[in-house]
Amino acid sequence: MSRAQKTVHGIAWSIVANLGARAVGLIGTLLLARYLDPADYGEVMAASVVASTAQSFSNLGLGQYLLVRPDSDQRVLFHVTFYSAVLCAVALVVALALGPAIGPFFRVRQIMRYLPLLSVTALLDRIVDVPERILQRDLRFKLLSLNNAFGDFAYTAVSLALVTRTGGMSIVWGNVARSTLRAVVIFKVNGRAGWLEPVPLRRDVTRRIFGFGLRLALGNWASFLARRWDNMLTSRYFGPAVMGAYNYAYNLANVPALQVGEQIGDVLFPSFGHLAGQQRRDAFLRSTRLLALLDFPLAVGLGAITPTLVLVVFNAEWHSVGPMLVILSSLSLAYPLGYTAGCYLQAAGRPMLLSYLEIGKALLLFGGIVLLAPMGPRWVCVAVATAYAAHALVSLWLVQVADQVPLAASLGGLLPPLAACLPLLAGVLAVRFALRRNDLLGLALEVLAGIVGYVAGAFCFARRPTRDFLSLARRFLRRDPHADDADTAGPEPGA
């Protein structure tokens, strides 16, 4: 199978497996809200933020080195494994030591109840990261996607089974189950070969991997802070209950971005690394068009059905999620574009541009929260949505600066899928105002109207990317042996 075919199959498996897992996970998360108080949920999320902060800040971009340098040998693999694990362990010890002071400052006083076990899962995830990168590097996306999906199933099953007995701690045990299952499968598949077999540490290898990783570290840190510490600021301003509702809305809004946009980006990153020149530029334009075709209707549709969704699924104490989710659903329009552009910049050898970009996004986001939070929680959502929209636009512009991919072509490819969302929106609103049903049947009919509206809109306003997507889908289903790299690398010149 060619690299291009592996990329297409990887995208398909990533989307299908993760959408299936996330559908189950989403149902589980919605059910958890019926048993958890928003304040308890906020406390658990605060502990998760602290543990994942230690994990992220100890990353230093070493994992990305394995994707950008796919020919890395056993020495490099072990060096990355060793330094990643040691740095993560040290950072988590620091986080545990600071936890008792962090909790009261951000008004989450139960944080130490959850932080120790979440720190264990964070360390396990860090160790597993290296063999997962090896699978990505080798374009073994099917196995990786299925493993992640089964891990998410385990999280949902365990957390739901324990929620009535352990409350917020059920989320922690769900995380333990997910990380343990993923690790067992990865260790079984990869064994110790290469990445976990000790070799003497060498200064030249250390200098090489850290020389690459440190250029990405600031950008990675800034990106993480923008994605997670908005929760902590929300808790600081409004308390854990509002933060719990905000986090719930943010996570729901991000479902399309993470389960479609980011999955595609994770597959494209190593694939971009195998391309060069015009072939890589064409691949970027084509991938952003297809990304918009798949992701935009999910984002617009989620925002459209939110008023009915909240009334059907949530009890009264969670109804504040609704207005926040309507605003934050725009994240799934912007985030995948910025993420894919970031993958492209890394593959093109311009990691410092990505770092500056992420730092700018974090500064804009936190500055906006500080400025707008006194006006209420909904304005925090406005600040976050604005920061991600600006980040996406600047990301596409930097791709033009770095590798001569025209901004007009990037933006022009997004307009047809966006126009195709108009019939979707019209269909949802028409059903809502015609039936005025705030029950499960009304929600199902709104979803159905949105699907029909988008399919019609796609064939009317976005014919070219729709035909392209259907062609790739047929090739995937038939496993066409005659497709080659050039066929799927990009559109014809001027497309």
Stockholm file with secondary structure:
# STOCKHOLM 1.0

chainA/1-495         MSRAQKTVHGIAWSIVANLGARAVGLIGTLLLARYLDPADYGEVMAASVVASTAQSFSNLGLGQYLLVRPDSDQRVLFHVTFYSAVLCAVALVVALALGPAIGPFFRVRQIMRYLPLLSVTALLDRIVDVPERILQRDLRFKLLSLNNAFGDFAYTAVSLALVTRTGGMSIVWGNVARSTLRAVVIFKVNGRAGWLEPVPLRRDVTRRIFGFGLRLALGNWASFLARRWDNMLTSRYFGPAVMGAYNYAYNLANVPALQVGEQIGDVLFPSFGHLAGQQRRDAFLRSTRLLALLDFPLAVGLGAITPTLVLVVFNAEWHSVGPMLVILSSLSLAYPLGYTAGCYLQAAGRPMLLSYLEIGKALLLFGGIVLLAPMGPRWVCVAVATAYAAHALVSLWLVQVADQVPLAASLGGLLPPLAACLPLLAGVLAVRFALRRNDLLGLALEVLAGIVGYVAGAFCFARRPTRDFLSLARRFLRRDPHADDADTAGPEPGA
#=GR chainA/1-495 SS CCHHHHHHHHHHHHHHHHHHHHHHHHHHHHHHTTTSCHHHHHHHHHHHHHHHHHHHHTTTTHHHHHHHSTTCCHHHHHHHHHHHHHHHHHHHHHHHHHHHHHHHHTTCTTHHHHHHHHHHHHHHHHHHHHHHHHHHHTTCHHHHHHHHHHHHHHHHHHHHHHHHHHTTHHHHHHHHHHHHHHHHHHHHHHTTTTTTSCCCCCHHHHHHHHHHHHHHHHHHHHHHHHHHHHHHHHHHHHCHHHHHHHHHHHHHHTHHIIIIIHHHHHHHHHHHTTCCHHHHHHHHHHHHHHHHHHHHHHHHHHHHHHHHHHHHHCCGGGTTHHHHHHHHTTHHHHHHHHHHHHHHHHHTTCHHHHHHHHHHHHHHHHHHHHHHGGGCHHHHHHHHHHHHHHHHHHHHHHHHHHHCCCHHHHHHTTHHHHHHHHHHHHHHHHHHHHHCCCSHHHHHHHHHHHHHHHHHHHHHHCHHHHHHHHHHHHHHHHTCTTCCHHHHHCCCTTC
#=GC SS_cons         CCHHHHHHHHHHHHHHHHHHHHHHHHHHHHHHTTTSCHHHHHHHHHHHHHHHHHHHHTTTTHHHHHHHSTTCCHHHHHHHHHHHHHHHHHHHHHHHHHHHHHHHHTTCTTHHHHHHHHHHHHHHHHHHHHHHHHHHHTTCHHHHHHHHHHHHHHHHHHHHHHHHHHTTHHHHHHHHHHHHHHHHHHHHHHTTTTTTSCCCCCHHHHHHHHHHHHHHHHHHHHHHHHHHHHHHHHHHHHCHHHHHHHHHHHHHHTHHIIIIIHHHHHHHHHHHTTCCHHHHHHHHHHHHHHHHHHHHHHHHHHHHHHHHHHHHHCCGGGTTHHHHHHHHTTHHHHHHHHHHHHHHHHHTTCHHHHHHHHHHHHHHHHHHHHHHGGGCHHHHHHHHHHHHHHHHHHHHHHHHHHHCCCHHHHHHTTHHHHHHHHHHHHHHHHHHHHHCCCSHHHHHHHHHHHHHHHHHHHHHHCHHHHHHHHHHHHHHHHTCTTCCHHHHHCCCTTC
//
